[in-house]
Amino acid sequence: MIVLQSISYGFPGGDLLFNSIHLSIQPHTKSALAGSNGVGKSTLLKIIAGEIQPLEGNVTVNGDLYYVPQMFGNFDHLTIGECLRIDKKLNALHKITNGEVDDEYFETLNDDWDSEERCQNALQYWKLADLNLNQKLESV
């Protein structure tokens, strides 16, 4: 669940981009953010993802949130797993399933044994089943 309460954001110098936004998105709900260029859609998403802080208000996110920036080319050197911030868990999962039992791998995995399967299911749902989580974005 995502809840925004009285979110405001502005630029140094005083110009407000948006003021007092209230929003609630329930789990498993499909949502879209639409608006003209420059109205703050990307900025609002960065606030929700915790990439930047609002001037005022509170953001509550319950559950896993994945933010993939809209800039193209800047992340070509990363894998899909790295962009989804799941790469360390995937590495730990593969190490454990290959017989390596270092405590560090179990701590990193944090009992998230089906993380790879959930990612693959999401890619399939989005009609991207041919993509591999270890694939570099430049090859997509």
MODELLER restraints for C-alpha pairs under 7 A, 6 or more apart:
rsr = mdl.restraints
at = mdl.atoms
rsr.add(forms.Gaussian(group=physical.xy_distance, feature=features.Distance(at['CA:1:A'], at['CA:25:A']), mean=5.69, stdev=0.5))
rsr.add(forms.Gaussian(group=physical.xy_distance, feature=features.Distance(at['CA:1:A'], at['CA:26:A']), mean=4.81, stdev=0.5))
rsr.add(forms.Gaussian(group=physical.xy_distance, feature=features.Distance(at['CA:1:A'], at['CA:27:A']), mean=4.91, stdev=0.5))
rsr.add(forms.Gaussian(group=physical.xy_distance, feature=features.Distance(at['CA:1:A'], at['CA:61:A']), mean=5.76, stdev=0.5))
rsr.add(forms.Gaussian(group=physical.xy_distance, feature=features.Distance(at['CA:1:A'], at['CA:62:A']), mean=5.07, stdev=0.5))
rsr.add(forms.Gaussian(group=physical.xy_distance, feature=features.Distance(at['CA:1:A'], at['CA:63:A']), mean=6.83, stdev=0.5))
rsr.add(forms.Gaussian(group=physical.xy_distance, feature=features.Distance(at['CA:2:A'], at['CA:24:A']), mean=5.64, stdev=0.5))
rsr.add(forms.Gaussian(group=physical.xy_distance, feature=features.Distance(at['CA:2:A'], at['CA:25:A']), mean=5.10, stdev=0.5))
rsr.add(forms.Gaussian(group=physical.xy_distance, feature=features.Distance(at['CA:2:A'], at['CA:26:A']), mean=6.72, stdev=0.5))
rsr.add(forms.Gaussian(group=physical.xy_distance, feature=features.Distance(at['CA:2:A'], at['CA:60:A']), mean=5.71, stdev=0.5))
rsr.add(forms.Gaussian(group=physical.xy_distance, feature=features.Distance(at['CA:2:A'], at['CA:61:A']), mean=4.62, stdev=0.5))
rsr.add(forms.Gaussian(group=physical.xy_distance, feature=features.Distance(at['CA:2:A'], at['CA:62:A']), mean=6.51, stdev=0.5))
rsr.add(forms.Gaussian(group=physical.xy_distance, feature=features.Distance(at['CA:3:A'], at['CA:23:A']), mean=5.66, stdev=0.5))
rsr.add(forms.Gaussian(group=physical.xy_distance, feature=features.Distance(at['CA:3:A'], at['CA:24:A']), mean=4.45, stdev=0.5))
rsr.add(forms.Gaussian(group=physical.xy_distance, feature=features.Distance(at['CA:3:A'], at['CA:25:A']), mean=6.52, stdev=0.5))
rsr.add(forms.Gaussian(group=physical.xy_distance, feature=features.Distance(at['CA:3:A'], at['CA:59:A']), mean=5.86, stdev=0.5))
rsr.add(forms.Gaussian(group=physical.xy_distance, feature=features.Distance(at['CA:3:A'], at['CA:60:A']), mean=5.08, stdev=0.5))
rsr.add(forms.Gaussian(group=physical.xy_distance, feature=features.Distance(at['CA:3:A'], at['CA:61:A']), mean=6.57, stdev=0.5))
rsr.add(forms.Gaussian(group=physical.xy_distance, feature=features.Distance(at['CA:4:A'], at['CA:21:A']), mean=6.90, stdev=0.5))
rsr.add(forms.Gaussian(group=physical.xy_distance, feature=features.Distance(at['CA:4:A'], at['CA:22:A']), mean=5.15, stdev=0.5))
rsr.add(forms.Gaussian(group=physical.xy_distance, feature=features.Distance(at['CA:4:A'], at['CA:23:A']), mean=4.91, stdev=0.5))
rsr.add(forms.Gaussian(group=physical.xy_distance, feature=features.Distance(at['CA:4:A'], at['CA:24:A']), mean=6.34, stdev=0.5))
rsr.add(forms.Gaussian(group=physical.xy_distance, feature=features.Distance(at['CA:4:A'], at['CA:58:A']), mean=5.91, stdev=0.5))
rsr.add(forms.Gaussian(group=physical.xy_distance, feature=features.Distance(at['CA:4:A'], at['CA:59:A']), mean=4.77, stdev=0.5))
rsr.add(forms.Gaussian(group=physical.xy_distance, feature=features.Distance(at['CA:4:A'], at['CA:60:A']), mean=6.54, stdev=0.5))
rsr.add(forms.Gaussian(group=physical.xy_distance, feature=features.Distance(at['CA:5:A'], at['CA:21:A']), mean=6.54, stdev=0.5))
rsr.add(forms.Gaussian(group=physical.xy_distance, feature=features.Distance(at['CA:5:A'], at['CA:22:A']), mean=4.84, stdev=0.5))
rsr.add(forms.Gaussian(group=physical.xy_distance, feature=features.Distance(at['CA:5:A'], at['CA:23:A']), mean=6.85, stdev=0.5))
rsr.add(forms.Gaussian(group=physical.xy_distance, feature=features.Distance(at['CA:5:A'], at['CA:57:A']), mean=5.44, stdev=0.5))
rsr.add(forms.Gaussian(group=physical.xy_distance, feature=features.Distance(at['CA:5:A'], at['CA:58:A']), mean=5.18, stdev=0.5))
rsr.add(forms.Gaussian(group=physical.xy_distance, feature=features.Distance(at['CA:5:A'], at['CA:59:A']), mean=6.54, stdev=0.5))
rsr.add(forms.Gaussian(group=physical.xy_distance, feature=features.Distance(at['CA:6:A'], at['CA:20:A']), mean=3.99, stdev=0.5))
rsr.add(forms.Gaussian(group=physical.xy_distance, feature=features.Distance(at['CA:6:A'], at['CA:21:A']), mean=4.99, stdev=0.5))
rsr.add(forms.Gaussian(group=physical.xy_distance, feature=features.Distance(at['CA:6:A'], at['CA:22:A']), mean=5.48, stdev=0.5))
rsr.add(forms.Gaussian(group=physical.xy_distance, feature=features.Distance(at['CA:6:A'], at['CA:56:A']), mean=6.78, stdev=0.5))
rsr.add(forms.Gaussian(group=physical.xy_distance, feature=features.Distance(at['CA:6:A'], at['CA:57:A']), mean=4.60, stdev=0.5))
rsr.add(forms.Gaussian(group=physical.xy_distance, feature=features.Distance(at['CA:6:A'], at['CA:58:A']), mean=6.84, stdev=0.5))
rsr.add(forms.Gaussian(group=physical.xy_distance, feature=features.Distance(at['CA:7:A'], at['CA:19:A']), mean=6.32, stdev=0.5))
rsr.add(forms.Gaussian(group=physical.xy_distance, feature=features.Distance(at['CA:7:A'], at['CA:20:A']), mean=4.86, stdev=0.5))
rsr.add(forms.Gaussian(group=physical.xy_distance, feature=features.Distance(at['CA:7:A'], at['CA:21:A']), mean=4.79, stdev=0.5))
rsr.add(forms.Gaussian(group=physical.xy_distance, feature=features.Distance(at['CA:7:A'], at['CA:22:A']), mean=6.73, stdev=0.5))
rsr.add(forms.Gaussian(group=physical.xy_distance, feature=features.Distance(at['CA:7:A'], at['CA:54:A']), mean=6.28, stdev=0.5))
rsr.add(forms.Gaussian(group=physical.xy_distance, feature=features.Distance(at['CA:7:A'], at['CA:56:A']), mean=5.51, stdev=0.5))
rsr.add(forms.Gaussian(group=physical.xy_distance, feature=features.Distance(at['CA:7:A'], at['CA:57:A']), mean=4.33, stdev=0.5))
rsr.add(forms.Gaussian(group=physical.xy_distance, feature=features.Distance(at['CA:7:A'], at['CA:58:A']), mean=6.49, stdev=0.5))
rsr.add(forms.Gaussian(group=physical.xy_distance, feature=features.Distance(at['CA:8:A'], at['CA:18:A']), mean=5.49, stdev=0.5))
rsr.add(forms.Gaussian(group=physical.xy_distance, feature=features.Distance(at['CA:8:A'], at['CA:19:A']), mean=4.18, stdev=0.5))
rsr.add(forms.Gaussian(group=physical.xy_distance, feature=features.Distance(at['CA:8:A'], at['CA:20:A']), mean=5.21, stdev=0.5))
rsr.add(forms.Gaussian(group=physical.xy_distance, feature=features.Distance(at['CA:8:A'], at['CA:21:A']), mean=6.59, stdev=0.5))
rsr.add(forms.Gaussian(group=physical.xy_distance, feature=features.Distance(at['CA:8:A'], at['CA:54:A']), mean=5.79, stdev=0.5))
rsr.add(forms.Gaussian(group=physical.xy_distance, feature=features.Distance(at['CA:8:A'], at['CA:55:A']), mean=5.50, stdev=0.5))
rsr.add(forms.Gaussian(group=physical.xy_distance, feature=features.Distance(at['CA:8:A'], at['CA:56:A']), mean=5.14, stdev=0.5))
rsr.add(forms.Gaussian(group=physical.xy_distance, feature=features.Distance(at['CA:8:A'], at['CA:57:A']), mean=6.53, stdev=0.5))
rsr.add(forms.Gaussian(group=physical.xy_distance, feature=features.Distance(at['CA:9:A'], at['CA:16:A']), mean=5.93, stdev=0.5))
rsr.add(forms.Gaussian(group=physical.xy_distance, feature=features.Distance(at['CA:9:A'], at['CA:17:A']), mean=5.65, stdev=0.5))
rsr.add(forms.Gaussian(group=physical.xy_distance, feature=features.Distance(at['CA:9:A'], at['CA:18:A']), mean=5.60, stdev=0.5))
rsr.add(forms.Gaussian(group=physical.xy_distance, feature=features.Distance(at['CA:9:A'], at['CA:19:A']), mean=6.51, stdev=0.5))
rsr.add(forms.Gaussian(group=physical.xy_distance, feature=features.Distance(at['CA:9:A'], at['CA:54:A']), mean=5.13, stdev=0.5))
rsr.add(forms.Gaussian(group=physical.xy_distance, feature=features.Distance(at['CA:9:A'], at['CA:55:A']), mean=5.07, stdev=0.5))
rsr.add(forms.Gaussian(group=physical.xy_distance, feature=features.Distance(at['CA:10:A'], at['CA:16:A']), mean=3.90, stdev=0.5))
rsr.add(forms.Gaussian(group=physical.xy_distance, feature=features.Distance(at['CA:10:A'], at['CA:17:A']), mean=4.93, stdev=0.5))
rsr.add(forms.Gaussian(group=physical.xy_distance, feature=features.Distance(at['CA:10:A'], at['CA:18:A']), mean=6.91, stdev=0.5))
rsr.add(forms.Gaussian(group=physical.xy_distance, feature=features.Distance(at['CA:10:A'], at['CA:55:A']), mean=6.89, stdev=0.5))
rsr.add(forms.Gaussian(group=physical.xy_distance, feature=features.Distance(at['CA:17:A'], at['CA:39:A']), mean=6.67, stdev=0.5))
rsr.add(forms.Gaussian(group=physical.xy_distance, feature=features.Distance(at['CA:17:A'], at['CA:40:A']), mean=6.27, stdev=0.5))
rsr.add(forms.Gaussian(group=physical.xy_distance, feature=features.Distance(at['CA:33:A'], at['CA:41:A']), mean=6.73, stdev=0.5))
rsr.add(forms.Gaussian(group=physical.xy_distance, feature=features.Distance(at['CA:46:A'], at['CA:52:A']), mean=5.83, stdev=0.5))
rsr.add(forms.Gaussian(group=physical.xy_distance, feature=features.Distance(at['CA:47:A'], at['CA:53:A']), mean=5.70, stdev=0.5))
rsr.add(forms.Gaussian(group=physical.xy_distance, feature=features.Distance(at['CA:47:A'], at['CA:54:A']), mean=6.38, stdev=0.5))
rsr.add(forms.Gaussian(group=physical.xy_distance, feature=features.Distance(at['CA:48:A'], at['CA:59:A']), mean=6.50, stdev=0.5))
rsr.add(forms.Gaussian(group=physical.xy_distance, feature=features.Distance(at['CA:49:A'], at['CA:65:A']), mean=6.84, stdev=0.5))
rsr.add(forms.Gaussian(group=physical.xy_distance, feature=features.Distance(at['CA:49:A'], at['CA:67:A']), mean=6.11, stdev=0.5))
rsr.add(forms.Gaussian(group=physical.xy_distance, feature=features.Distance(at['CA:66:A'], at['CA:84:A']), mean=5.99, stdev=0.5))
rsr.add(forms.Gaussian(group=physical.xy_distance, feature=features.Distance(at['CA:68:A'], at['CA:83:A']), mean=6.61, stdev=0.5))
rsr.add(forms.Gaussian(group=physical.xy_distance, feature=features.Distance(at['CA:75:A'], at['CA:137:A']), mean=6.87, stdev=0.5))
rsr.add(forms.Gaussian(group=physical.xy_distance, feature=features.Distance(at['CA:76:A'], at['CA:136:A']), mean=6.41, stdev=0.5))
rsr.add(forms.Gaussian(group=physical.xy_distance, feature=features.Distance(at['CA:76:A'], at['CA:137:A']), mean=4.65, stdev=0.5))
rsr.add(forms.Gaussian(group=physical.xy_distance, feature=features.Distance(at['CA:76:A'], at['CA:138:A']), mean=4.39, stdev=0.5))
rsr.add(forms.Gaussian(group=physical.xy_distance, feature=features.Distance(at['CA:77:A'], at['CA:136:A']), mean=6.12, stdev=0.5))
rsr.add(forms.Gaussian(group=physical.xy_distance, feature=features.Distance(at['CA:77:A'], at['CA:137:A']), mean=6.63, stdev=0.5))
rsr.add(forms.Gaussian(group=physical.xy_distance, feature=features.Distance(at['CA:77:A'], at['CA:138:A']), mean=6.58, stdev=0.5))
rsr.add(forms.Gaussian(group=physical.xy_distance, feature=features.Distance(at['CA:78:A'], at['CA:136:A']), mean=5.43, stdev=0.5))
rsr.add(forms.Gaussian(group=physical.xy_distance, feature=features.Distance(at['CA:78:A'], at['CA:137:A']), mean=6.10, stdev=0.5))
rsr.add(forms.Gaussian(group=physical.xy_distance, feature=features.Distance(at['CA:79:A'], at['CA:133:A']), mean=6.54, stdev=0.5))
rsr.add(forms.Gaussian(group=physical.xy_distance, feature=features.Distance(at['CA:79:A'], at['CA:134:A']), mean=5.32, stdev=0.5))
rsr.add(forms.Gaussian(group=physical.xy_distance, feature=features.Distance(at['CA:79:A'], at['CA:135:A']), mean=5.09, stdev=0.5))
rsr.add(forms.Gaussian(group=physical.xy_distance, feature=features.Distance(at['CA:79:A'], at['CA:136:A']), mean=4.04, stdev=0.5))
rsr.add(forms.Gaussian(group=physical.xy_distance, feature=features.Distance(at['CA:79:A'], at['CA:137:A']), mean=5.69, stdev=0.5))
rsr.add(forms.Gaussian(group=physical.xy_distance, feature=features.Distance(at['CA:80:A'], at['CA:133:A']), mean=4.92, stdev=0.5))
rsr.add(forms.Gaussian(group=physical.xy_distance, feature=features.Distance(at['CA:80:A'], at['CA:134:A']), mean=6.21, stdev=0.5))
rsr.add(forms.Gaussian(group=physical.xy_distance, feature=features.Distance(at['CA:80:A'], at['CA:135:A']), mean=6.00, stdev=0.5))
rsr.add(forms.Gaussian(group=physical.xy_distance, feature=features.Distance(at['CA:80:A'], at['CA:136:A']), mean=6.28, stdev=0.5))
rsr.add(forms.Gaussian(group=physical.xy_distance, feature=features.Distance(at['CA:80:A'], at['CA:137:A']), mean=6.19, stdev=0.5))
rsr.add(forms.Gaussian(group=physical.xy_distance, feature=features.Distance(at['CA:81:A'], at['CA:87:A']), mean=4.73, stdev=0.5))
rsr.add(forms.Gaussian(group=physical.xy_distance, feature=features.Distance(at['CA:81:A'], at['CA:133:A']), mean=4.76, stdev=0.5))
rsr.add(forms.Gaussian(group=physical.xy_distance, feature=features.Distance(at['CA:81:A'], at['CA:134:A']), mean=6.09, stdev=0.5))
rsr.add(forms.Gaussian(group=physical.xy_distance, feature=features.Distance(at['CA:88:A'], at['CA:108:A']), mean=6.97, stdev=0.5))
rsr.add(forms.Gaussian(group=physical.xy_distance, feature=features.Distance(at['CA:89:A'], at['CA:108:A']), mean=5.89, stdev=0.5))
rsr.add(forms.Gaussian(group=physical.xy_distance, feature=features.Distance(at['CA:89:A'], at['CA:109:A']), mean=4.92, stdev=0.5))
rsr.add(forms.Gaussian(group=physical.xy_distance, feature=features.Distance(at['CA:90:A'], at['CA:116:A']), mean=6.47, stdev=0.5))
rsr.add(forms.Gaussian(group=physical.xy_distance, feature=features.Distance(at['CA:92:A'], at['CA:105:A']), mean=4.65, stdev=0.5))
rsr.add(forms.Gaussian(group=physical.xy_distance, feature=features.Distance(at['CA:92:A'], at['CA:108:A']), mean=6.46, stdev=0.5))
rsr.add(forms.Gaussian(group=physical.xy_distance, feature=features.Distance(at['CA:92:A'], at['CA:109:A']), mean=5.95, stdev=0.5))
rsr.add(forms.Gaussian(group=physical.xy_distance, feature=features.Distance(at['CA:93:A'], at['CA:109:A']), mean=6.41, stdev=0.5))
rsr.add(forms.Gaussian(group=physical.xy_distance, feature=features.Distance(at['CA:96:A'], at['CA:105:A']), mean=6.87, stdev=0.5))
rsr.add(forms.Gaussian(group=physical.xy_distance, feature=features.Distance(at['CA:120:A'], at['CA:129:A']), mean=6.89, stdev=0.5))
rsr.add(forms.Gaussian(group=physical.xy_distance, feature=features.Distance(at['CA:123:A'], at['CA:129:A']), mean=5.15, stdev=0.5))
